[in-house]
Structures are given as C-alpha cells and as structure tokens.
C-alpha cells in the first residue's frame, strides 16, 4: 500500500516537472557547451598572444637596463617613478595632450559608456562620493537602457516583418499571375498569408548585414580621424558595439580634431546605432542557439528511445520519436516507455499523451495478432475505437449494442 502511494505521489508530481526537466537539460547542455567554448577560446588566445607577451617583457627589460646604464639611474627609483605614473594614469594624466576627462563633454561621454554597459575604463571616478553615486546611477541607467534596447528590438523586428511580408505578398502575386483568376488569386494569398511568419534566419541575415554596414562605415571614419588601421577600427567597432569595452582603443579622446563637433556627433550616433543592431542580433542568435540545443536534446532522446525499443519483444510499426511543437525536439522527446532521460517515473496520463501515436499502432498490431488478421471496426461509424484487454472487450460490446440499435 505504501509503495502504491509513493508511486502515485511520484506520478502526480512528475507531470508538473516535465517543463522543468527539459529546461534543466537545456541549461546543463548550454553550460557544458559554454565551458567547452571558453576552454577552446583560452587555448587559442594563449597560443596567439602569449609569445607576443613574452617578447614584450624581454624588450621592456632590455630598455630598462639600457636606460639605467646610459643615464646612471637607480633601478629601484625608476620603478617607484613608474608606479607613481601608473597611479596618475588612472586619474586621467597622460603623457600626450588629451581632452579633459571631467568637463561636461567628457562626463557626458563617461555616463554614456556607463548606461550602455560598454565601460571602456579610460575614465573612472576617483572620489568616494563619485563611486557611491555611480552605483545608484548605473543601477537605474543600465536597467532603463536595457529596456530601451528591448523596445528597439521589438520595433525593428516588427518593421522587418512588415517588409518581409510585403516582399512575400509580391512574390505570391508575381508567381500566381496569369494562372488563376483575380478572385482565386486573392483568396489563395489570404490563405497562404494567414499563418505566415518571417523566418528567424532572414531576420538574423538582415540584422547581420545592417551591423556590417554600420561597422564598416564607422571604421572608415575612425581610421581617418584617429589614425588607426582599418583592422583596428573594425576591432574597436565590435568591442564597443557589443558592449565588451576593453578600453585599449577609445574614440574621441584627443583634445582637437578637424571638424570636431561633427566627428563627435557622428561617433555618438555610430555607437548608438551599432549597439542597438548588435544587441538585436545577439537576441536573434540566442533564439537559434536555443533551437540548436533543443535539436541536440531531441536527437539524444530519439537515439535513447530507439535503443530501448529494440530491447522489447513487441515493437510498434513506427518507432518515431515524438517531437514538440516549439522546436524539433520538444518535451515529448524526453519520454521513453514510462521513464524520462533522468530516470524519473512519469504519470500514465503524460505517457499516453506523449506516446499516443506509438500506443495506437501497438494496440492495432496486438489486436490483429490476437484475432489472426485485421478486424472489422465500427469505430469510425459509432465513435468507438478498438483496444486491448478489458478496454477492448468493453469497446466491442458498445459497438455491437450501437449496431443493433
């Protein structure tokens, strides 16, 4: 009795845990892939950058030795001076002449990097009051900017959907011209466009092209005004637009430029448009990554189900893995003959829903085998379906009663 209660309790709980188990599996798979991605990235960057770092250290040691030998300077005193310069550098003091960090224009550039979450790091508050104010200011500003990015994403995807729907309608009109009458053509368009939605891959392609155009245009401006190479300018655009913000390259930092007002306005506009486009592109790519994770989970679930089906004495005619409606690998792909991938028991109700196609074929096969051939069924006439065991006897009796009447 206790076993039945325990089993019954488990079955009742597992039906509500189905989405949770699927989310946990997706989360674990994504965490594992991100960890693998980080390990591969660390290995590649270490192989590319570590030799250059070693050469730079050797060159710096040689320069220090040559300087101390030539000018007869104490090496310890020189190190003290260099550490003091590092502190001054953090406060905004540079060897080259740069624009003031904390005048109004410099402070406006700083708060823009704060609320956009770029955070270049070339300007940071040095006072205690400034650091405390930054905590509360950034908390509200970053939240508001993220909301703005989300609203921008909704509107740009809505605009792209309208444009793609218009192109789809024109393609349907051009394809159906001269084949059907105008009335049939218009009704066919309405039927075909009733459930039409833009493909996420097309949206990703359009956003990717827009980001490339903005980055290339901005790189042309930066390479001209900042005297950077074009590759460095593209690198800065990605680091800034993706809000990574290393701070090794920062635009609009010199004191004077040619057409300074126009350049600073163009710089702000390029950063704003680039951040919005890249943020939208990241969101669309995350949808595709989620679909890929569901596809991987579905493939793993299907392979596990096929292995379990091969062990059974009676197999259904079609051992297809049930798929969900959201993606190729839905919640139904986790169910294997009464158990999940995690080994938990599931309820009979959930098992019947997720495997009703396979169970129907299995019942039909067992029924025909038991009666040595296909049986005549009145299920389509009277609304009763055949079954196996006590359920089949009851349905057959109901069918006979209905036929007699």
C-alpha positions as CSV (number, residue, x, y, z in Angstrom):
1,X,0.0,0.0,0.0
2,X,2.8,2.3,0.9
3,X,4.5,1.5,-2.4
4,X,1.4,2.4,-4.3
5,X,1.0,5.7,-2.5
6,X,4.6,6.5,-3.1
7,X,4.3,5.6,-6.8
8,X,1.1,7.5,-7.1
9,X,2.6,10.6,-5.5
10,X,5.6,10.4,-7.8
11,X,3.4,10.1,-10.8
12,X,1.3,13.2,-9.9
13,X,4.4,15.3,-9.3
14,X,6.3,14.3,-12.4
15,X,3.6,15.7,-14.8
16,X,4.3,19.2,-13.4
17,X,8.1,18.6,-13.6
18,X,8.1,18.0,-17.3
19,X,9.0,21.5,-18.4
20,X,11.4,21.9,-15.5
21,X,13.3,18.8,-16.5
22,X,13.5,20.0,-20.1
23,X,14.8,23.4,-19.0
24,X,17.3,21.8,-16.7
25,X,18.6,19.6,-19.5
26,X,18.9,22.6,-21.8
27,X,20.6,24.6,-19.1
28,X,23.1,21.8,-18.4
29,X,23.9,21.3,-22.1
30,X,24.3,25.0,-22.7
31,X,26.6,25.3,-19.6
32,X,28.7,22.5,-20.9
33,X,29.0,24.0,-24.4
34,X,29.9,27.4,-23.0
35,X,32.6,25.8,-20.8
36,X,33.9,24.0,-23.8
37,X,33.8,27.2,-25.8
38,X,35.7,29.0,-23.1
39,X,38.4,26.3,-22.9
40,X,38.9,26.4,-26.7
41,X,39.0,30.2,-26.7
42,X,41.5,30.3,-23.9
43,X,43.8,27.8,-25.7
44,X,43.6,29.7,-29.0
45,X,44.2,33.1,-27.4
46,X,47.0,31.8,-25.3
47,X,48.7,30.3,-28.4
48,X,48.3,33.6,-30.3
49,X,49.1,36.2,-27.6
50,X,51.4,34.6,-25.1
51,X,54.5,34.6,-27.3
52,X,54.0,38.3,-28.0
53,X,53.7,38.9,-24.3
54,X,57.0,37.2,-23.6
55,X,58.7,39.2,-26.3
56,X,57.3,42.4,-25.0
57,X,58.6,41.6,-21.5
58,X,62.1,40.9,-22.7
59,X,62.1,44.1,-24.8
60,X,60.9,46.1,-21.7
61,X,63.7,44.6,-19.5
62,X,66.3,45.5,-22.2
63,X,65.0,49.0,-22.4
64,X,65.1,49.5,-18.6
65,X,68.7,48.1,-18.5
66,X,69.8,50.4,-21.3
67,X,68.2,53.4,-19.7
68,X,69.7,52.8,-16.3
69,X,73.1,52.1,-17.8
70,X,73.1,55.1,-20.1
71,X,71.8,57.7,-17.6
72,X,73.1,56.0,-14.4
73,X,69.7,55.9,-12.8
74,X,68.9,53.7,-9.8
75,X,66.6,50.9,-11.0
76,X,64.6,51.0,-7.7
77,X,64.0,54.7,-8.0
78,X,62.9,54.2,-11.6
79,X,60.4,51.6,-10.6
80,X,59.0,53.9,-8.0
81,X,58.5,56.7,-10.6
82,X,56.8,54.3,-13.0
83,X,54.4,53.1,-10.3
84,X,53.5,56.7,-9.5
85,X,52.8,57.3,-13.2
86,X,50.5,54.3,-13.2
87,X,48.5,55.9,-10.4
88,X,48.5,59.3,-12.2
89,X,47.4,57.5,-15.4
90,X,44.4,56.0,-13.5
91,X,43.4,59.6,-12.5
92,X,43.5,60.7,-16.1
93,X,47.0,62.1,-16.5
94,X,48.7,61.2,-19.8
95,X,52.0,61.9,-21.5
96,X,50.3,63.1,-24.6
97,X,47.9,66.0,-24.5
98,X,44.3,64.7,-24.3
99,X,41.0,66.4,-23.7
100,X,39.9,67.0,-20.1
101,X,38.2,63.9,-18.7
102,X,35.7,65.5,-16.4
103,X,34.5,68.6,-18.2
104,X,30.9,68.4,-19.2
105,X,31.5,66.8,-22.6
106,X,33.9,64.3,-21.1
107,X,31.5,63.5,-18.3
108,X,28.7,63.0,-20.8
109,X,30.8,60.6,-22.8
110,X,31.5,58.7,-19.5
111,X,27.9,58.4,-18.4
112,X,27.1,57.2,-22.0
113,X,29.6,54.3,-21.6
114,X,28.1,53.6,-18.1
115,X,24.4,53.3,-19.0
116,X,25.2,51.4,-22.3
117,X,27.3,48.9,-20.2
118,X,30.3,49.5,-22.5
119,X,32.6,50.7,-19.7
120,X,35.8,51.5,-21.6
121,X,37.7,52.1,-18.4
122,X,39.7,55.1,-19.6
123,X,37.7,57.3,-17.2
124,X,36.7,56.1,-13.8
125,X,35.6,58.0,-10.7
126,X,38.4,58.6,-8.2
127,X,36.5,60.1,-5.3
128,X,34.4,58.2,-2.7
129,X,31.3,60.3,-3.5
130,X,31.7,59.6,-7.2
131,X,32.0,55.9,-6.7
132,X,28.9,55.7,-4.4
133,X,26.9,57.9,-6.8
134,X,28.0,55.6,-9.7
135,X,26.4,52.6,-8.0
136,X,22.9,54.1,-7.8
137,X,23.2,56.0,-11.1
138,X,24.4,52.8,-13.0
139,X,21.7,50.7,-11.4
140,X,18.8,52.8,-12.8
141,X,20.6,53.9,-16.0
142,X,21.6,50.3,-17.1
143,X,18.1,49.0,-16.4
144,X,16.5,51.8,-18.4
145,X,18.9,51.3,-21.3
146,X,18.3,47.6,-21.4
147,X,14.5,48.3,-21.6
148,X,15.2,50.7,-24.4
149,X,17.2,48.1,-26.3
150,X,14.3,45.6,-25.8
151,X,11.8,48.1,-27.1
152,X,14.1,48.9,-30.0
153,X,14.3,45.2,-30.8
154,X,10.5,44.8,-30.8
155,X,10.1,47.7,-33.3
156,X,12.9,46.7,-35.6
157,X,11.6,43.1,-35.8
158,X,8.1,44.4,-36.4
159,X,9.4,46.7,-39.2
160,X,11.4,43.8,-40.7
161,X,8.3,41.6,-40.5
162,X,6.2,44.1,-42.4
163,X,8.9,44.5,-45.1
164,X,9.3,40.7,-45.5
165,X,5.5,40.2,-45.6
166,X,5.3,42.8,-48.3
167,X,8.0,41.0,-50.3
168,X,6.3,37.7,-49.7
169,X,3.0,39.1,-51.0
170,X,4.6,40.5,-54.1
171,X,6.3,37.1,-54.7
172,X,3.0,35.4,-54.4
173,X,1.3,37.8,-56.8
174,X,4.1,37.5,-59.4
175,X,4.1,33.7,-59.1
176,X,0.3,33.4,-59.5
177,X,-0.2,36.0,-62.2
178,X,-1.8,34.6,-65.4
179,X,-2.5,31.2,-63.8
180,X,-5.7,31.8,-61.8
181,X,-8.3,34.4,-61.8
182,X,-8.0,37.5,-59.7
183,X,-10.6,36.3,-57.1
184,X,-9.0,32.9,-56.7
185,X,-5.6,34.6,-56.6
186,X,-6.6,36.9,-53.8
187,X,-8.3,34.1,-51.8
188,X,-5.2,32.0,-52.2
189,X,-3.0,34.8,-51.0
190,X,-5.1,35.2,-47.9
191,X,-5.0,31.5,-47.1
192,X,-1.2,31.4,-47.6
193,X,-0.5,34.5,-45.6
194,X,-2.9,33.7,-42.7
195,X,-0.3,31.9,-40.6
196,X,2.8,33.3,-42.3
197,X,5.7,34.5,-40.0
198,X,9.1,35.8,-41.0
199,X,11.9,33.3,-40.7
200,X,14.4,33.9,-37.8
201,X,17.2,33.2,-40.2
202,X,16.1,36.0,-42.6
203,X,15.9,38.4,-39.6
204,X,19.4,37.4,-38.5
205,X,20.7,37.9,-42.0
206,X,19.2,41.4,-42.3
207,X,20.4,42.4,-38.8
208,X,23.9,41.0,-39.6
209,X,24.1,43.0,-42.9
210,X,23.0,46.1,-41.1
211,X,25.6,45.6,-38.4
212,X,28.3,45.0,-41.0
213,X,27.3,48.2,-43.0
214,X,27.4,50.3,-39.8
215,X,30.7,48.8,-38.6
216,X,32.4,49.4,-42.0
217,X,31.1,52.9,-42.2
218,X,32.2,53.7,-38.7
219,X,35.6,52.1,-39.3
220,X,36.2,54.3,-42.3
221,X,35.5,57.3,-40.0
222,X,37.7,56.1,-37.2
223,X,40.7,55.1,-39.4
224,X,40.6,58.6,-40.9
225,X,40.1,60.7,-37.7
226,X,42.0,58.6,-35.1
227,X,44.9,57.4,-37.4
228,X,44.1,53.8,-36.7
229,X,44.5,51.0,-39.1
230,X,41.2,49.7,-40.7
231,X,41.6,46.4,-38.8
232,X,42.0,48.2,-35.5
233,X,38.9,50.3,-36.3
234,X,36.8,47.2,-37.1
235,X,38.1,45.7,-33.8
236,X,37.1,48.8,-31.9
237,X,33.6,48.8,-33.5
238,X,32.9,45.2,-32.4
239,X,34.3,45.8,-28.9
240,X,32.3,48.9,-28.5
241,X,29.0,47.8,-30.2
242,X,28.9,44.5,-28.3
243,X,29.4,46.5,-25.0
244,X,32.6,44.5,-24.2
245,X,34.6,47.7,-23.9
246,X,38.2,46.7,-23.3
247,X,39.4,50.3,-23.3
248,X,42.6,49.7,-25.2
249,X,41.2,51.7,-28.1
250,X,38.8,54.6,-27.3
251,X,37.5,57.1,-29.9
252,X,37.2,60.9,-29.5
253,X,39.9,61.2,-26.8
254,X,42.3,63.7,-28.4
255,X,41.9,67.4,-27.5
256,X,41.4,68.6,-31.0
257,X,40.1,67.2,-34.3
258,X,39.3,68.5,-37.6
259,X,35.5,69.2,-37.7
260,X,35.5,68.2,-34.1
261,X,31.7,68.8,-33.5
262,X,30.6,66.8,-36.5
263,X,33.0,64.0,-35.6
264,X,31.8,63.7,-32.0
265,X,28.2,63.7,-33.1
266,X,28.9,61.0,-35.7
267,X,30.8,59.0,-33.1
268,X,27.9,59.0,-30.7
269,X,25.4,58.1,-33.5
270,X,27.5,55.3,-34.8
271,X,27.9,53.8,-31.3
272,X,24.2,54.1,-30.6
273,X,23.1,52.5,-33.9
274,X,25.8,49.9,-33.6
275,X,24.9,48.9,-30.0
276,X,21.2,48.6,-30.9
277,X,21.9,46.5,-34.0
278,X,24.4,44.2,-32.3
279,X,22.1,43.8,-29.3
280,X,19.2,42.8,-31.6
281,X,21.5,40.4,-33.5
282,X,22.6,38.8,-30.2
283,X,19.0,38.2,-29.2
284,X,18.1,36.6,-32.6
285,X,21.3,34.4,-32.5
286,X,20.3,33.3,-29.0
287,X,17.0,32.0,-30.4
288,X,18.9,30.0,-33.0
289,X,21.2,28.6,-30.3
290,X,18.2,27.6,-28.2
291,X,16.7,25.8,-31.3
292,X,20.0,24.1,-31.8
293,X,20.1,22.9,-28.2
294,X,16.6,21.6,-28.5
295,X,17.5,19.8,-31.7
296,X,20.5,18.2,-29.9
297,X,18.4,17.1,-27.0
298,X,15.8,15.7,-29.3
299,X,18.4,13.7,-31.2
300,X,19.8,12.3,-27.9
301,X,16.3,11.5,-26.7
302,X,15.4,9.7,-30.0
303,X,18.6,7.6,-30.0
304,X,17.9,6.6,-26.4
305,X,14.3,5.7,-27.3
306,X,15.3,3.6,-30.3
307,X,17.8,1.6,-28.1
308,X,15.0,1.0,-25.5
309,X,12.5,-0.1,-28.2
310,X,15.0,-2.6,-29.6
311,X,15.1,-4.4,-26.2
312,X,11.3,-5.1,-26.2
313,X,9.7,-8.2,-27.6
314,X,6.9,-6.4,-29.3
315,X,7.7,-3.3,-31.2
316,X,5.4,-0.8,-32.8
317,X,5.4,-0.5,-36.6
318,X,6.8,3.0,-36.4
319,X,9.2,3.9,-33.6
320,X,9.4,7.6,-34.2
321,X,10.5,9.9,-31.5
322,X,7.7,12.3,-30.6
323,X,8.6,15.9,-31.1
324,X,7.2,19.1,-29.5
325,X,5.5,21.9,-31.3
326,X,8.0,24.7,-30.3
327,X,11.1,23.2,-31.9
328,X,12.2,19.9,-33.5
329,X,12.9,18.5,-30.0
330,X,10.0,19.2,-27.7
331,X,9.1,17.9,-24.3
332,X,7.7,14.7,-25.7
333,X,11.2,13.7,-26.8
334,X,12.3,13.2,-23.2
335,X,9.8,10.3,-22.6
336,X,11.0,6.7,-23.1
337,X,8.5,3.9,-22.3
338,X,7.4,5.3,-18.9
339,X,10.7,6.9,-17.9
340,X,12.5,10.2,-18.6
341,X,16.1,10.6,-19.5
342,X,16.8,11.4,-15.9
343,X,15.2,8.1,-14.8
344,X,12.2,9.6,-13.1
345,X,8.8,7.9,-13.4
346,X,6.1,9.7,-15.2
347,X,2.3,9.6,-14.9
348,X,0.2,7.4,-17.1
349,X,-1.6,10.4,-18.4
350,X,1.6,12.0,-19.6
351,X,2.8,8.8,-21.0
352,X,-0.4,8.4,-23.0
353,X,-0.3,11.9,-24.4
354,X,3.3,11.9,-25.4
355,X,3.2,8.4,-26.9
356,X,-0.4,8.1,-28.2
357,X,0.7,7.5,-31.8
358,X,3.0,4.6,-30.9
359,X,0.5,3.2,-28.5
360,X,-2.3,3.3,-31.1
361,X,-0.1,1.4,-33.6
362,X,0.9,-1.1,-30.9
363,X,-2.7,-1.7,-29.9
364,X,-3.7,-2.3,-33.5
365,X,-0.8,-4.7,-34.1
366,X,-1.6,-6.7,-30.9
367,X,-5.4,-6.8,-31.7
368,X,-4.8,-8.1,-35.2
369,X,-2.3,-10.7,-33.9
370,X,-4.7,-11.9,-31.3
371,X,-7.6,-12.3,-33.8
372,X,-5.3,-13.7,-36.6
373,X,-6.0,-10.9,-39.1
374,X,-7.5,-7.4,-39.4
375,X,-10.8,-7.0,-37.6
376,X,-13.7,-5.0,-38.9
377,X,-14.0,-1.9,-36.9
378,X,-17.1,0.2,-36.4
379,X,-15.1,2.8,-34.6
380,X,-15.4,5.4,-37.4
381,X,-19.1,4.8,-37.6
382,X,-20.1,4.9,-34.0
383,X,-17.3,6.8,-32.3
384,X,-15.8,3.8,-30.5
385,X,-12.2,2.7,-31.0
386,X,-10.8,-0.8,-30.6
387,X,-8.5,-1.7,-27.7
388,X,-6.6,-4.5,-26.0
389,X,-7.7,-6.4,-22.9
390,X,-10.7,-5.2,-20.8
391,X,-10.8,-1.9,-22.7
392,X,-11.1,-3.7,-26.0
393,X,-13.9,-6.0,-24.7
394,X,-15.9,-3.0,-23.4
395,X,-15.5,-1.1,-26.7
396,X,-16.5,-4.2,-28.7
397,X,-19.6,-4.6,-26.6
398,X,-20.5,-0.9,-27.1
399,X,-20.0,-1.3,-30.8
400,X,-22.3,-4.3,-31.0
401,X,-25.0,-2.5,-29.0
402,X,-24.8,0.5,-31.2
403,X,-25.0,-1.6,-34.4
404,X,-28.0,-3.5,-33.1
405,X,-29.8,-0.2,-32.5
